């Protein structure tokens, strides 16, 4: 039990650190890499909470598609570094107000105590229905439904992603002309020799 708590606290710390580094990082590529790290840490937290499907969706959709797309767009746009020290202090009062707006309710709940605020939720006890049901895991159920009832939609989505991938690769190609550039020493010397007479 202690090791599970330590693993949970470790990934929670990684998530908080990477989320802060998304905001603080000076280069946009580093910010996106920390965003990928925060998605991976949240996926591991979902695995620890036994939400396998949501964790896989986080990894496949967020890390595999959206974050890579953002990274590709930032690298294609070649965003220049800005002087963040000058612009950071301009947004500091707004960030302070948002932090204060989130901190005041948390401090109020701590001062009131958890007995009064959680009395309503004690009536709704948590029931783990997986212990009562004799079934397979949720990933297997989603897979069976996806590959049996939604085969056409799944193939269309795969085809659309393939077209997008081919389009992105074709956008990044730099086309050059087929004509080779060569140097004719005779022509160059004959043209330049006229200037000396």
C-alpha atoms as an extended CHARMM CRD file, in Angstrom:
* protein
*
       197  EXT
         1         1  UNK       CA              0.0000000000        0.0000000000        0.0000000000  PROA      1               0.0000000000
         2         2  UNK       CA              2.8480000000        2.3520000000        0.8250000000  PROA      2               0.0000000000
         3         3  UNK       CA              4.5920000000        1.7120000000       -2.4820000000  PROA      3               0.0000000000
         4         4  UNK       CA              1.3630000000        2.4110000000       -4.4130000000  PROA      4               0.0000000000
         5         5  UNK       CA              1.0090000000        5.7170000000       -2.5770000000  PROA      5               0.0000000000
         6         6  UNK       CA              4.6230000000        6.6050000000       -3.3250000000  PROA      6               0.0000000000
         7         7  UNK       CA              4.1280000000        5.8620000000       -7.0280000000  PROA      7               0.0000000000
         8         8  UNK       CA              0.9390000000        7.9400000000       -7.0180000000  PROA      8               0.0000000000
         9         9  UNK       CA              2.6940000000       10.8530000000       -5.3000000000  PROA      9               0.0000000000
        10        10  UNK       CA              5.6360000000       10.5750000000       -7.7010000000  PROA      10              0.0000000000
        11        11  UNK       CA              3.4540000000       10.8190000000      -10.8090000000  PROA      11              0.0000000000
        12        12  UNK       CA              1.4020000000       13.5920000000       -9.1970000000  PROA      12              0.0000000000
        13        13  UNK       CA              4.6000000000       15.5310000000       -8.5800000000  PROA      13              0.0000000000
        14        14  UNK       CA              5.7450000000       14.9350000000      -12.1570000000  PROA      14              0.0000000000
        15        15  UNK       CA              2.3530000000       16.1550000000      -13.3920000000  PROA      15              0.0000000000
        16        16  UNK       CA              2.4600000000       19.3430000000      -11.3070000000  PROA      16              0.0000000000
        17        17  UNK       CA              6.0920000000       20.0480000000      -12.2600000000  PROA      17              0.0000000000
        18        18  UNK       CA              5.5260000000       19.4960000000      -15.9750000000  PROA      18              0.0000000000
        19        19  UNK       CA              2.3320000000       21.5870000000      -15.9360000000  PROA      19              0.0000000000
        20        20  UNK       CA              4.2770000000       24.4430000000      -14.3530000000  PROA      20              0.0000000000
        21        21  UNK       CA              7.0820000000       24.0470000000      -16.8800000000  PROA      21              0.0000000000
        22        22  UNK       CA              4.5660000000       24.2770000000      -19.7450000000  PROA      22              0.0000000000
        23        23  UNK       CA              3.8740000000       27.8270000000      -18.6100000000  PROA      23              0.0000000000
        24        24  UNK       CA              7.3800000000       28.7990000000      -17.5100000000  PROA      24              0.0000000000
        25        25  UNK       CA              9.4570000000       27.3420000000      -20.3770000000  PROA      25              0.0000000000
        26        26  UNK       CA             10.9620000000       30.0250000000      -22.5790000000  PROA      26              0.0000000000
        27        27  UNK       CA             11.0080000000       28.0310000000      -25.8150000000  PROA      27              0.0000000000
        28        28  UNK       CA              7.7570000000       26.7460000000      -27.2860000000  PROA      28              0.0000000000
        29        29  UNK       CA              9.2550000000       23.3680000000      -28.2450000000  PROA      29              0.0000000000
        30        30  UNK       CA             10.3030000000       22.7410000000      -24.6370000000  PROA      30              0.0000000000
        31        31  UNK       CA              6.8530000000       23.8140000000      -23.5070000000  PROA      31              0.0000000000
        32        32  UNK       CA              5.2700000000       21.2350000000      -25.8190000000  PROA      32              0.0000000000
        33        33  UNK       CA              7.6240000000       18.5090000000      -24.6090000000  PROA      33              0.0000000000
        34        34  UNK       CA              6.6060000000       19.2780000000      -21.0270000000  PROA      34              0.0000000000
        35        35  UNK       CA              2.9740000000       19.1270000000      -22.1890000000  PROA      35              0.0000000000
        36        36  UNK       CA              3.6230000000       15.6170000000      -23.5240000000  PROA      36              0.0000000000
        37        37  UNK       CA              5.2170000000       14.7070000000      -20.1890000000  PROA      37              0.0000000000
        38        38  UNK       CA              2.1800000000       16.0080000000      -18.3020000000  PROA      38              0.0000000000
        39        39  UNK       CA             -0.1490000000       13.9450000000      -20.5180000000  PROA      39              0.0000000000
        40        40  UNK       CA              1.9510000000       10.8370000000      -19.8770000000  PROA      40              0.0000000000
        41        41  UNK       CA              1.9820000000       11.4620000000      -16.1230000000  PROA      41              0.0000000000
        42        42  UNK       CA             -1.7920000000       11.8910000000      -16.0730000000  PROA      42              0.0000000000
        43        43  UNK       CA             -2.1490000000        8.6770000000      -18.0950000000  PROA      43              0.0000000000
        44        44  UNK       CA             -0.0610000000        6.8160000000      -15.5130000000  PROA      44              0.0000000000
        45        45  UNK       CA             -2.2450000000        8.2700000000      -12.7650000000  PROA      45              0.0000000000
        46        46  UNK       CA             -5.3170000000        6.9810000000      -14.5840000000  PROA      46              0.0000000000
        47        47  UNK       CA             -3.6740000000        3.5530000000      -14.8580000000  PROA      47              0.0000000000
        48        48  UNK       CA             -3.1190000000        3.5990000000      -11.1010000000  PROA      48              0.0000000000
        49        49  UNK       CA             -6.7930000000        4.4700000000      -10.6010000000  PROA      49              0.0000000000
        50        50  UNK       CA             -7.7120000000        1.4760000000      -12.8170000000  PROA      50              0.0000000000
        51        51  UNK       CA             -9.2030000000        3.5870000000      -15.6060000000  PROA      51              0.0000000000
        52        52  UNK       CA             -7.3760000000        1.7950000000      -18.3980000000  PROA      52              0.0000000000
        53        53  UNK       CA             -9.4930000000        3.0850000000      -21.2510000000  PROA      53              0.0000000000
        54        54  UNK       CA             -9.1080000000        6.7410000000      -20.3140000000  PROA      54              0.0000000000
        55        55  UNK       CA             -5.3700000000        6.2530000000      -19.8530000000  PROA      55              0.0000000000
        56        56  UNK       CA             -5.0560000000        4.7010000000      -23.3010000000  PROA      56              0.0000000000
        57        57  UNK       CA             -7.1320000000        7.5100000000      -24.7910000000  PROA      57              0.0000000000
        58        58  UNK       CA             -4.8050000000       10.0380000000      -23.1480000000  PROA      58              0.0000000000
        59        59  UNK       CA             -1.7770000000        8.3270000000      -24.6310000000  PROA      59              0.0000000000
        60        60  UNK       CA             -3.1870000000        7.7180000000      -28.1050000000  PROA      60              0.0000000000
        61        61  UNK       CA             -5.1670000000       10.9110000000      -28.6350000000  PROA      61              0.0000000000
        62        62  UNK       CA             -3.3250000000       13.5490000000      -26.6290000000  PROA      62              0.0000000000
        63        63  UNK       CA              0.2630000000       12.3300000000      -26.7960000000  PROA      63              0.0000000000
        64        64  UNK       CA              0.0580000000       10.5580000000      -30.1290000000  PROA      64              0.0000000000
        65        65  UNK       CA             -1.9870000000       13.0410000000      -32.1030000000  PROA      65              0.0000000000
        66        66  UNK       CA             -2.5220000000       16.4470000000      -30.5660000000  PROA      66              0.0000000000
        67        67  UNK       CA              0.8600000000       17.0240000000      -28.9280000000  PROA      67              0.0000000000
        68        68  UNK       CA              2.7560000000       15.7510000000      -31.9590000000  PROA      68              0.0000000000
        69        69  UNK       CA              0.6040000000       17.9880000000      -34.1670000000  PROA      69              0.0000000000
        70        70  UNK       CA              1.3770000000       20.9930000000      -31.9550000000  PROA      70              0.0000000000
        71        71  UNK       CA              5.0680000000       20.1470000000      -31.9900000000  PROA      71              0.0000000000
        72        72  UNK       CA              5.0250000000       19.7930000000      -35.7600000000  PROA      72              0.0000000000
        73        73  UNK       CA              3.1870000000       23.1060000000      -36.1880000000  PROA      73              0.0000000000
        74        74  UNK       CA              5.6060000000       24.9400000000      -33.9130000000  PROA      74              0.0000000000
        75        75  UNK       CA              8.5970000000       23.5070000000      -35.7350000000  PROA      75              0.0000000000
        76        76  UNK       CA              7.0660000000       24.3970000000      -39.1200000000  PROA      76              0.0000000000
        77        77  UNK       CA              6.2090000000       27.9440000000      -38.1230000000  PROA      77              0.0000000000
        78        78  UNK       CA              9.7110000000       28.4920000000      -36.7260000000  PROA      78              0.0000000000
        79        79  UNK       CA              8.4820000000       30.7030000000      -33.9210000000  PROA      79              0.0000000000
        80        80  UNK       CA             11.0980000000       33.1460000000      -32.7680000000  PROA      80              0.0000000000
        81        81  UNK       CA             12.0030000000       33.4890000000      -29.1400000000  PROA      81              0.0000000000
        82        82  UNK       CA             10.4600000000       36.4650000000      -27.4490000000  PROA      82              0.0000000000
        83        83  UNK       CA             11.7460000000       38.3260000000      -24.4910000000  PROA      83              0.0000000000
        84        84  UNK       CA              9.5710000000       36.6390000000      -21.8800000000  PROA      84              0.0000000000
        85        85  UNK       CA             11.0120000000       38.4990000000      -18.9240000000  PROA      85              0.0000000000
        86        86  UNK       CA              9.5440000000       41.7290000000      -20.2820000000  PROA      86              0.0000000000
        87        87  UNK       CA              6.0920000000       40.2810000000      -21.0570000000  PROA      87              0.0000000000
        88        88  UNK       CA              5.7920000000       38.0340000000      -18.0010000000  PROA      88              0.0000000000
        89        89  UNK       CA              5.3440000000       40.8060000000      -15.4620000000  PROA      89              0.0000000000
        90        90  UNK       CA              2.5020000000       42.3070000000      -17.4720000000  PROA      90              0.0000000000
        91        91  UNK       CA              0.3210000000       39.2400000000      -16.8180000000  PROA      91              0.0000000000
        92        92  UNK       CA              1.3880000000       38.7830000000      -13.1990000000  PROA      92              0.0000000000
        93        93  UNK       CA             -1.5810000000       40.6610000000      -11.6070000000  PROA      93              0.0000000000
        94        94  UNK       CA             -4.1120000000       38.6400000000      -13.6190000000  PROA      94              0.0000000000
        95        95  UNK       CA             -2.3980000000       35.3840000000      -12.6600000000  PROA      95              0.0000000000
        96        96  UNK       CA             -2.3220000000       36.4810000000       -9.0380000000  PROA      96              0.0000000000
        97        97  UNK       CA             -6.0790000000       37.1730000000       -9.0910000000  PROA      97              0.0000000000
        98        98  UNK       CA             -6.8010000000       33.7490000000      -10.6080000000  PROA      98              0.0000000000
        99        99  UNK       CA             -4.5710000000       32.0390000000       -8.0380000000  PROA      99              0.0000000000
       100       100  UNK       CA             -6.2890000000       33.9390000000       -5.2490000000  PROA      100             0.0000000000
       101       101  UNK       CA             -9.6990000000       32.9700000000       -6.6410000000  PROA      101             0.0000000000
       102       102  UNK       CA             -8.7320000000       29.3030000000       -6.5060000000  PROA      102             0.0000000000
       103       103  UNK       CA             -6.9150000000       29.5240000000       -3.1690000000  PROA      103             0.0000000000
       104       104  UNK       CA             -9.6840000000       31.2050000000       -1.1370000000  PROA      104             0.0000000000
       105       105  UNK       CA            -12.2410000000       28.3450000000       -1.5230000000  PROA      105             0.0000000000
       106       106  UNK       CA             -9.5640000000       25.7660000000       -0.7120000000  PROA      106             0.0000000000
       107       107  UNK       CA             -8.5360000000       27.6200000000        2.4510000000  PROA      107             0.0000000000
       108       108  UNK       CA            -12.1960000000       28.0120000000        3.4070000000  PROA      108             0.0000000000
       109       109  UNK       CA            -12.8080000000       24.2660000000        3.0750000000  PROA      109             0.0000000000
       110       110  UNK       CA             -9.7270000000       23.5440000000        5.1660000000  PROA      110             0.0000000000
       111       111  UNK       CA            -10.8310000000       25.9890000000        7.8830000000  PROA      111             0.0000000000
       112       112  UNK       CA            -14.4080000000       24.6590000000        7.9990000000  PROA      112             0.0000000000
       113       113  UNK       CA            -13.2330000000       21.0940000000        8.1800000000  PROA      113             0.0000000000
       114       114  UNK       CA            -14.0250000000       18.0650000000        6.1420000000  PROA      114             0.0000000000
       115       115  UNK       CA            -16.7730000000       16.7220000000        8.4470000000  PROA      115             0.0000000000
       116       116  UNK       CA            -19.3630000000       19.3170000000        7.5230000000  PROA      116             0.0000000000
       117       117  UNK       CA            -18.5020000000       19.5400000000        3.8420000000  PROA      117             0.0000000000
       118       118  UNK       CA            -18.4870000000       15.7820000000        3.1800000000  PROA      118             0.0000000000
       119       119  UNK       CA            -21.5610000000       14.8480000000        5.1920000000  PROA      119             0.0000000000
       120       120  UNK       CA            -23.7290000000       14.7710000000        2.1010000000  PROA      120             0.0000000000
       121       121  UNK       CA            -21.3600000000       12.4720000000        0.2440000000  PROA      121             0.0000000000
       122       122  UNK       CA            -21.2060000000        9.9090000000        3.0490000000  PROA      122             0.0000000000
       123       123  UNK       CA            -24.6940000000        8.7300000000        2.0910000000  PROA      123             0.0000000000
       124       124  UNK       CA            -23.4910000000        7.8380000000       -1.3980000000  PROA      124             0.0000000000
       125       125  UNK       CA            -20.9920000000        5.1250000000       -0.6460000000  PROA      125             0.0000000000
       126       126  UNK       CA            -18.7080000000        3.9710000000       -3.4280000000  PROA      126             0.0000000000
       127       127  UNK       CA            -19.6360000000        0.5860000000       -4.8760000000  PROA      127             0.0000000000
       128       128  UNK       CA            -17.1370000000       -1.1600000000       -7.0990000000  PROA      128             0.0000000000
       129       129  UNK       CA            -19.3920000000       -2.8570000000       -9.6310000000  PROA      129             0.0000000000
       130       130  UNK       CA            -16.4960000000       -4.7670000000      -11.1800000000  PROA      130             0.0000000000
       131       131  UNK       CA            -16.4260000000       -6.9790000000       -8.0990000000  PROA      131             0.0000000000
       132       132  UNK       CA            -20.0780000000       -7.8780000000       -8.5900000000  PROA      132             0.0000000000
       133       133  UNK       CA            -20.0350000000       -8.3320000000      -12.3480000000  PROA      133             0.0000000000
       134       134  UNK       CA            -18.4470000000      -11.3390000000      -13.9680000000  PROA      134             0.0000000000
       135       135  UNK       CA            -17.1970000000       -9.6280000000      -17.1140000000  PROA      135             0.0000000000
       136       136  UNK       CA            -14.0780000000       -8.6520000000      -18.9560000000  PROA      136             0.0000000000
       137       137  UNK       CA            -12.1270000000       -5.4200000000      -18.6710000000  PROA      137             0.0000000000
       138       138  UNK       CA            -13.4380000000       -2.1980000000      -20.1230000000  PROA      138             0.0000000000
       139       139  UNK       CA            -10.7100000000       -2.0420000000      -22.7730000000  PROA      139             0.0000000000
       140       140  UNK       CA            -11.7740000000       -5.4480000000      -24.0870000000  PROA      140             0.0000000000
       141       141  UNK       CA            -15.4290000000       -4.4130000000      -24.1320000000  PROA      141             0.0000000000
       142       142  UNK       CA            -14.6440000000       -1.2070000000      -26.0370000000  PROA      142             0.0000000000
       143       143  UNK       CA            -12.5040000000       -3.1870000000      -28.4640000000  PROA      143             0.0000000000
       144       144  UNK       CA            -15.2520000000       -5.7230000000      -29.1070000000  PROA      144             0.0000000000
       145       145  UNK       CA            -17.8300000000       -3.0040000000      -29.7290000000  PROA      145             0.0000000000
       146       146  UNK       CA            -15.4690000000       -0.9440000000      -31.8800000000  PROA      146             0.0000000000
       147       147  UNK       CA            -14.3380000000       -3.7880000000      -34.1040000000  PROA      147             0.0000000000
       148       148  UNK       CA            -17.7190000000       -5.5010000000      -34.4200000000  PROA      148             0.0000000000
       149       149  UNK       CA            -20.3140000000       -2.7230000000      -34.7140000000  PROA      149             0.0000000000
       150       150  UNK       CA            -18.2770000000        0.2780000000      -35.8860000000  PROA      150             0.0000000000
       151       151  UNK       CA            -15.8580000000       -1.2910000000      -38.3570000000  PROA      151             0.0000000000
       152       152  UNK       CA            -16.7170000000        1.0700000000      -41.2250000000  PROA      152             0.0000000000
       153       153  UNK       CA            -16.3580000000        4.1870000000      -39.0880000000  PROA      153             0.0000000000
       154       154  UNK       CA            -13.0630000000        2.9100000000      -37.7080000000  PROA      154             0.0000000000
       155       155  UNK       CA            -11.6900000000        2.3250000000      -41.2110000000  PROA      155             0.0000000000
       156       156  UNK       CA            -12.8810000000        5.7570000000      -42.4010000000  PROA      156             0.0000000000
       157       157  UNK       CA            -11.1240000000        7.4420000000      -39.4710000000  PROA      157             0.0000000000
       158       158  UNK       CA             -7.9450000000        5.5110000000      -40.2950000000  PROA      158             0.0000000000
       159       159  UNK       CA             -8.1900000000        6.5930000000      -43.9350000000  PROA      159             0.0000000000
       160       160  UNK       CA             -8.7010000000       10.2330000000      -42.9260000000  PROA      160             0.0000000000
       161       161  UNK       CA             -5.6470000000       10.0860000000      -40.6630000000  PROA      161             0.0000000000
       162       162  UNK       CA             -3.6240000000        8.5760000000      -43.5070000000  PROA      162             0.0000000000
       163       163  UNK       CA             -4.6910000000       11.3950000000      -45.8600000000  PROA      163             0.0000000000
       164       164  UNK       CA             -3.7690000000       13.9790000000      -43.2090000000  PROA      164             0.0000000000
       165       165  UNK       CA             -0.3680000000       12.3560000000      -42.7260000000  PROA      165             0.0000000000
       166       166  UNK       CA              0.3370000000       12.3590000000      -46.4700000000  PROA      166             0.0000000000
       167       167  UNK       CA             -0.8090000000       15.9880000000      -46.6850000000  PROA      167             0.0000000000
       168       168  UNK       CA              1.4540000000       17.0830000000      -43.8440000000  PROA      168             0.0000000000
       169       169  UNK       CA              4.4460000000       15.2990000000      -45.3590000000  PROA      169             0.0000000000
       170       170  UNK       CA              3.7600000000       16.8660000000      -48.7550000000  PROA      170             0.0000000000
       171       171  UNK       CA              3.5150000000       20.3230000000      -47.1740000000  PROA      171             0.0000000000
       172       172  UNK       CA              6.9580000000       20.0200000000      -45.6500000000  PROA      172             0.0000000000
       173       173  UNK       CA              8.6910000000       18.9450000000      -48.8500000000  PROA      173             0.0000000000
       174       174  UNK       CA             10.7220000000       21.6500000000      -50.5040000000  PROA      174             0.0000000000
       175       175  UNK       CA             10.4060000000       21.2820000000      -54.2390000000  PROA      175             0.0000000000
       176       176  UNK       CA             13.4080000000       22.1910000000      -56.3430000000  PROA      176             0.0000000000
       177       177  UNK       CA             13.6460000000       22.3460000000      -60.0860000000  PROA      177             0.0000000000
       178       178  UNK       CA             15.0710000000       19.3730000000      -61.9470000000  PROA      178             0.0000000000
       179       179  UNK       CA             17.5330000000       21.5780000000      -63.7860000000  PROA      179             0.0000000000
       180       180  UNK       CA             21.0240000000       21.1020000000      -62.4450000000  PROA      180             0.0000000000
       181       181  UNK       CA             23.2030000000       24.1050000000      -61.9130000000  PROA      181             0.0000000000
       182       182  UNK       CA             26.6220000000       23.7840000000      -63.4930000000  PROA      182             0.0000000000
       183       183  UNK       CA             29.4670000000       26.1370000000      -64.0300000000  PROA      183             0.0000000000
       184       184  UNK       CA             31.0290000000       26.6590000000      -67.4190000000  PROA      184             0.0000000000
       185       185  UNK       CA             34.4850000000       28.0580000000      -66.9090000000  PROA      185             0.0000000000
       186       186  UNK       CA             34.9150000000       28.9810000000      -70.5980000000  PROA      186             0.0000000000
       187       187  UNK       CA             31.7250000000       31.0980000000      -70.6720000000  PROA      187             0.0000000000
       188       188  UNK       CA             32.5700000000       32.7360000000      -67.3960000000  PROA      188             0.0000000000
       189       189  UNK       CA             36.0820000000       33.6740000000      -68.4660000000  PROA      189             0.0000000000
       190       190  UNK       CA             34.9890000000       34.8280000000      -71.9180000000  PROA      190             0.0000000000
       191       191  UNK       CA             32.3560000000       37.1620000000      -70.4680000000  PROA      191             0.0000000000
       192       192  UNK       CA             34.5980000000       38.5420000000      -67.7660000000  PROA      192             0.0000000000
       193       193  UNK       CA             37.5110000000       39.0440000000      -70.1580000000  PROA      193             0.0000000000
       194       194  UNK       CA             35.5590000000       41.6710000000      -72.1230000000  PROA      194             0.0000000000
       195       195  UNK       CA             35.6680000000       44.0160000000      -69.1800000000  PROA      195             0.0000000000
       196       196  UNK       CA             39.4450000000       44.1310000000      -69.1880000000  PROA      196             0.0000000000
       197       197  UNK       CA             39.8680000000       45.4280000000      -72.7930000000  PROA      197             0.0000000000
